[in-house]
Amino acid sequence: MDKLIMRGGQPLSGTIPISGAKNAALPLMTASLLTSDPLILRHVPHLADITTLAEVLGEHGAELSLHGHGDGGETGRVLSIATPQITNAVAPYELVRKMRASILVLGPLLARHGEAKVSLPGGCAIGTRPVDLHLKALEQLGAHIELEGGYIHARADKGLKGAHIRFPSVSVGATENLLMAASLAEGETILENAAREPEIGDLVACLNGMGAKIRGAGSETISISGVARLHGTEHRVIPDRIETGTYALAAAATGGDVTLTGTRPELIDSLTELMIKAGADIETGAETMRIFRDPGRALEGVDMMTQPYPGFPTDLQAQFMACMATAGGAAMISETIFENRFMHVPELMRMGANINLHGGTALVRGVEQLTGAPVMATDLRASVCLVIAGLVAKGETEINRVYHLDRGYERIEDKLSACGASIRRERS
């Protein structure tokens, strides 16, 4: 397996272009199943998860073509997806197991084809992430669902019908699946307690561009007036707010001066507020964000709790913890979204971090210096948390199992190297 070799202690300085958002691109790709016309997506990041979902879509009859080679995220790649016919309604386990977002083919297949057989995603390192919210909501639209042999078998022989659905808890994936399914359902669907993430708004913008009639994106209540068919469109994927936050935290942790371009700073206001409170200096423009700090002035520990958007994103919790590991004082970090998202803690402690866990809360007491060590990535965000730790640590850090990193960060070695980091990949 590939690994990253890093030598820390150098403040980051330079410019980093932000790529298209993985968490927006994936549901946008599955929306292509709703129409026989081509869907053209711009600013698509080059990531392992994108490749995996492309294989899943290919199973259903999608024809995909990729244009451009990407240039660090400024324009990204252009992905064209056309599915003239649904040739196969089965999403097989060997592909779905690689990425839980594959469950998002369920709603589109059911709405357009009247049937879907999708493998249950299986276990997840950071928590259970059950799909029952998806299934119960689709049943309210009239789907008949059976679980058999590890597969979700859903049918809607007479088509889907609009319904009033209230999610018992906020779920981004369930909101996305129901938005797509309801777009082709007969009548009106109301989604209450819907997710408010920017990626939801991006999906709605694309669906409306395809001819859907959806109102209320960004609020807790979304209404969908079903239409008979959708057509193709061209859509640009929003910038990746998690990548933006990750590099902002890396800049602050190293005491550097980094400008992020092609981003939308307002999407991470919850992080920016805490970073300023901790002592980072931040300047924002319409599509830029500059993070800088006097390296002679240490950051101060601040408390944080993950929450659904517009609260602090769980996908930045590990990176924030790495930043707090060398801050002055202490920081209380509470994880409320996933029950098992502290697996990076033992690895940070191998590097000298002082962290005590109490259930869903981590008490981080800042230390003067982290020390490089061999560490192992356990999931996507945990892997990049170790990259931030490696940037500030004294000596050499070896990060193993970086295939997790390749699922969500495009050209991370190149982007960090361009800002002065000592980081290289050793291929197996």
C-alpha positions in Angstrom: 0.0 0.0 0.0 1.1 3.6 -0.7 2.3 5.7 2.2 3.2 9.3 2.8 6.6 10.4 4.2 6.6 13.8 5.8 9.1 16.0 7.7 7.4 18.7 9.7 8.2 22.1 11.2 7.9 24.3 8.0 5.2 26.9 8.0 3.0 26.7 4.8 3.2 29.6 2.5 1.6 30.0 -0.9 -1.6 29.5 -2.8 -3.8 26.4 -2.8 -6.7 26.0 -5.4 -9.8 24.3 -4.0 -11.3 21.4 -5.9 -14.9 20.6 -6.6 -16.8 19.1 -3.6 -16.7 15.3 -3.5 -19.9 15.2 -1.3 -21.7 17.3 -4.0 -20.3 15.5 -7.0 -21.4 12.1 -5.9 -25.2 12.8 -5.7 -25.0 14.9 -8.8 -23.6 11.9 -10.7 -26.4 9.6 -9.5 -29.0 12.3 -10.7 -27.9 11.4 -14.2 -30.0 8.2 -13.9 -33.2 10.3 -13.8 -33.0 11.2 -17.5 -32.1 9.7 -20.8 -30.4 13.0 -21.8 -26.7 13.8 -21.1 -25.8 15.4 -17.8 -22.6 17.5 -18.0 -20.9 18.2 -14.7 -18.0 20.7 -14.5 -15.4 21.1 -11.8 -15.4 17.4 -10.9 -12.6 16.3 -8.6 -10.3 13.4 -9.6 -10.8 11.1 -6.7 -11.1 7.4 -6.0 -14.8 7.8 -4.9 -15.6 9.4 -8.2 -14.1 6.5 -10.1 -16.0 4.0 -7.9 -19.4 5.6 -8.5 -18.6 5.9 -12.2 -18.3 2.1 -12.2 -21.6 1.7 -10.3 -23.4 3.9 -12.9 -21.8 1.9 -15.7 -23.5 -1.2 -14.3 -26.9 0.5 -14.9 -26.2 1.5 -18.5 -24.6 4.9 -18.0 -22.2 6.0 -20.7 -19.5 8.3 -19.2 -16.8 10.4 -20.8 -14.3 12.6 -19.0 -12.7 15.7 -20.5 -9.8 17.7 -19.3 -7.0 16.6 -16.9 -7.7 19.0 -14.1 -5.3 21.7 -13.1 -5.3 21.7 -9.4 -9.0 22.5 -9.0 -9.3 25.8 -10.7 -11.4 24.4 -13.5 -11.5 20.7 -12.7 -12.7 18.0 -15.0 -15.8 17.9 -17.1 -17.8 14.7 -16.8 -20.5 13.8 -19.2 -23.0 11.1 -18.2 -25.8 9.7 -20.4 -28.1 6.8 -19.6 -30.4 6.3 -22.6 -31.8 3.2 -20.9 -31.6 1.6 -17.5 -30.1 -1.7 -18.7 -29.6 -3.2 -15.2 -31.3 -2.4 -11.9 -28.7 -4.1 -9.7 -25.9 -2.3 -7.8 -23.6 -5.1 -6.8 -22.0 -5.6 -3.4 -18.4 -5.7 -4.8 -18.8 -2.0 -5.9 -21.2 -0.7 -3.2 -19.0 -2.0 -0.4 -16.3 0.4 -1.5 -18.3 3.5 -0.9 -21.5 4.0 1.0 -22.6 6.9 -1.2 -23.6 4.2 -3.8 -26.9 3.9 -1.9 -27.8 7.1 -3.7 -28.6 5.2 -6.9 -31.7 3.7 -5.1 -34.0 6.7 -5.4 -33.2 7.5 -9.1 -33.5 3.9 -10.2 -36.8 3.4 -8.4 -38.2 6.7 -9.8 -37.3 6.1 -13.4 -37.1 2.4 -13.8 -39.7 1.3 -11.2 -37.2 -1.2 -9.6 -33.9 -1.2 -7.9 -31.8 -3.9 -6.3 -29.0 -2.3 -4.3 -26.5 -4.0 -2.0 -26.7 -3.0 1.6 -23.5 -0.8 2.2 -22.2 -2.9 5.1 -20.1 -1.7 8.0 -18.5 1.7 8.2 -15.4 2.6 10.3 -16.8 5.8 11.7 -20.3 4.5 12.7 -23.3 2.5 11.7 -24.9 5.1 9.3 -28.1 3.0 8.9 -30.1 3.3 5.7 -33.5 2.7 7.4 -34.3 6.5 7.0 -34.0 6.1 3.2 -36.1 3.0 3.1 -39.0 4.1 5.3 -39.3 7.4 3.4 -39.3 5.6 0.0 -42.1 3.4 1.3 -44.1 6.5 2.1 -43.8 7.3 -1.6 -45.3 4.0 -2.4 -42.3 1.7 -2.9 -42.5 -1.9 -1.8 -39.2 -2.8 -0.2 -37.7 -6.2 0.8 -34.3 -7.0 2.3 -33.0 -10.3 0.9 -29.6 -11.8 0.7 -27.9 -8.6 1.7 -29.7 -6.5 -0.9 -32.4 -3.9 -0.8 -35.0 -4.9 -3.4 -37.4 -2.0 -4.1 -40.3 -1.9 -6.5 -42.7 0.8 -7.6 -44.8 -1.0 -10.2 -47.4 1.8 -10.4 -44.9 4.6 -10.0 -44.1 6.7 -6.9 -46.7 9.0 -5.4 -46.0 12.3 -3.5 -46.2 12.2 0.3 -45.6 14.3 3.4 -42.5 12.9 5.0 -40.8 13.9 8.2 -37.4 12.5 8.9 -37.0 11.5 12.5 -33.4 12.7 12.4 -31.4 14.8 9.9 -29.8 12.7 7.2 -28.0 14.2 4.2 -28.1 10.9 2.2 -31.8 10.3 2.9 -32.6 13.9 1.9 -30.7 13.4 -1.3 -32.3 10.1 -2.2 -35.8 11.4 -1.6 -35.2 14.6 -3.5 -34.3 12.6 -6.6 -37.0 10.0 -6.2 -39.7 12.6 -5.6 -38.7 14.7 -8.6 -40.4 12.0 -10.8 -43.2 11.1 -8.4 -46.8 11.9 -9.1 -48.0 14.9 -7.1 -46.3 16.9 -4.3 -43.9 15.7 -1.7 -43.0 17.6 1.4 -39.7 16.8 3.2 -39.6 18.0 6.8 -36.5 18.0 9.0 -34.5 17.9 5.8 -30.7 18.3 5.7 -29.6 21.9 5.0 -26.0 21.2 3.8 -24.7 23.3 0.8 -24.4 20.0 -1.1 -28.2 19.6 -0.8 -28.6 23.1 -2.3 -26.2 22.1 -5.1 -28.2 19.0 -5.9 -31.5 21.0 -6.0 -30.0 23.6 -8.3 -29.0 20.8 -10.7 -32.3 19.0 -10.5 -34.2 22.3 -11.1 -31.9 22.8 -14.1 -33.1 19.4 -15.4 -36.7 20.5 -15.1 -37.6 19.5 -11.5 -39.8 21.8 -9.4 -38.2 22.0 -6.0 -38.5 24.8 -3.4 -37.0 25.4 0.0 -33.4 24.1 -0.3 -31.4 25.3 2.6 -34.3 25.2 5.0 -35.7 22.4 7.1 -38.8 22.0 4.8 -38.4 21.2 1.1 -41.3 20.8 -1.3 -41.1 18.9 -4.6 -43.8 19.0 -7.3 -43.2 15.9 -9.3 -42.8 16.1 -13.1 -43.3 13.5 -15.9 -39.7 13.6 -17.1 -36.4 15.4 -16.6 -34.0 16.5 -19.3 -30.2 17.0 -19.4 -28.4 20.1 -18.2 -24.9 21.5 -17.5 -23.9 22.1 -13.9 -20.8 23.2 -12.1 -20.0 21.4 -8.8 -19.6 23.8 -5.8 -16.1 24.1 -4.2 -15.3 21.6 -1.5 -15.9 23.2 1.9 -14.2 20.3 3.8 -11.1 20.7 1.7 -11.2 24.4 2.3 -11.4 23.9 6.0 -8.7 21.3 6.0 -6.1 23.5 4.4 -7.2 26.5 6.5 -6.5 24.4 9.6 -3.2 23.2 8.2 -2.1 26.8 7.6 -3.1 27.9 11.1 -1.4 24.9 12.7 1.9 25.5 11.0 1.8 29.3 11.6 1.9 29.9 7.8 0.4 32.3 5.3 -1.8 30.5 2.7 -4.4 31.8 0.3 -7.1 29.4 -0.8 -8.6 30.2 -4.3 -11.8 29.1 -6.0 -13.6 28.5 -2.8 -16.7 29.9 -1.0 -15.6 31.0 2.5 -19.2 31.5 3.7 -19.7 27.7 3.6 -17.4 27.2 6.6 -18.4 30.2 8.8 -18.7 27.8 11.8 -15.0 26.9 11.5 -13.8 30.4 10.7 -15.4 31.8 13.9 -13.5 29.2 16.0 -10.2 29.7 14.2 -10.4 33.5 14.8 -11.2 32.8 18.4 -8.2 30.5 18.6 -5.9 33.3 17.3 -5.7 32.8 13.5 -5.9 35.7 11.2 -8.4 35.3 8.3 -9.2 37.5 5.4 -12.0 36.5 2.9 -13.0 37.6 -0.5 -15.8 36.4 -2.8 -13.9 33.3 -3.8 -10.7 33.5 -1.7 -9.6 32.9 1.8 -6.3 33.9 3.4 -5.2 32.3 6.6 -2.1 33.5 8.4 -0.6 33.7 11.9 2.5 35.0 13.5 4.5 31.7 14.1 5.8 33.3 17.3 2.2 33.5 18.7 0.7 30.1 19.5 -3.0 29.3 18.9 -5.2 29.0 22.0 -7.5 26.0 22.6 -11.2 26.5 21.9 -14.1 24.1 22.5 -16.0 22.7 19.6 -19.1 20.5 19.1 -20.1 18.9 15.8 -23.6 19.6 14.5 -25.6 19.3 11.3 -25.2 22.3 9.0 -24.9 25.2 9.6 -23.1 23.9 12.7 -19.6 22.6 12.8 -19.1 19.8 10.3 -18.2 16.3 11.6 -15.9 16.0 8.6 -13.6 18.7 10.0 -13.5 17.3 13.6 -10.4 15.3 13.2 -8.5 18.1 11.5 -9.6 20.6 14.2 -8.3 18.2 16.8 -4.9 18.0 15.1 -4.8 21.8 15.1 -5.7 22.0 18.8 -3.0 19.4 19.7 -0.3 22.1 19.9 -2.5 25.0 20.9 -2.1 26.7 24.3 -4.4 25.5 27.1 -7.1 22.9 26.5 -9.9 22.3 24.0 -13.1 20.2 24.6 -14.1 18.5 21.3 -17.6 16.9 21.3 -18.7 14.6 18.5 -22.5 14.3 18.2 -22.9 12.9 14.6 -21.0 9.6 14.5 -20.5 7.4 17.5 -17.0 6.1 16.5 -15.2 9.0 15.0 -12.3 9.3 17.4 -10.2 6.5 15.9 -7.5 9.1 15.0 -6.9 9.8 18.7 -4.5 6.8 19.4 -2.5 7.8 16.3 -2.2 11.4 17.4 -1.1 10.2 20.8 1.6 8.2 19.2 2.9 11.5 18.0 2.8 13.0 21.5 -0.6 14.5 21.7 -2.3 14.7 25.1 -5.9 13.6 24.6 -8.4 12.0 27.0 -11.5 10.4 25.7 -14.8 10.4 27.6 -17.5 8.8 25.4 -18.3 11.3 22.7 -16.0 14.0 24.1 -12.2 14.4 23.8 -10.3 16.7 26.1 -7.2 18.0 24.2 -4.5 19.6 26.2 -2.1 21.3 23.9 1.6 20.2 24.0 4.6 22.3 22.9 5.7 19.9 20.2 4.5 16.8 18.4 7.0 14.2 17.3 7.0 12.3 14.0 6.2 8.6 14.1 4.8 5.8 12.0 1.0 6.1 12.1 -1.9 4.5 10.3 -5.0 6.1 8.7 -8.3 4.6 9.6 -10.7 6.6 7.5 -10.8 9.6 5.1 -10.8 12.5 7.6 -8.6 10.7 10.1 -5.9 10.3 7.4 -5.8 14.1 6.6 -5.8 14.8 10.4 -2.5 12.9 10.5 -1.2 14.9 7.6 -1.8 18.1 9.6 0.0 16.6 12.6 2.9 15.6 10.4 3.2 19.1 9.1 3.8 20.5 12.6 5.7 17.5 14.1 9.4 17.4 14.7 11.1 14.8 12.6 9.7 12.3 10.2 6.1 11.0 10.0 5.1 8.0 8.0 1.4 7.7 7.3 0.3 4.3 6.2 -3.0 3.2 4.4 -3.3 6.5 2.5 -5.8 5.0 0.1 -8.3 6.6 2.5 -6.8 10.0 1.6 -7.2 9.4 -2.1 -11.0 9.0 -1.7 -11.4 12.7 -0.8 -8.3 14.9 -1.4 -7.2 15.7 -4.9 -3.4 15.9 -5.4 -2.8 16.7 -1.8 1.0 16.1 -2.0 1.3 18.6 -4.9 -0.8 21.2 -3.2 1.1 21.1 0.1 4.5 20.8 -1.6 3.8 24.0 -3.6 3.4 25.7 -0.2 6.8 24.5 1.2 5.8 21.2 2.9 8.2 18.3 2.9 5.8 15.5 1.8 6.3 12.6 -0.7 4.4 9.5 -1.6 6.1 6.1 -1.6 4.2 3.7 -3.8 4.0 0.0 -2.9 
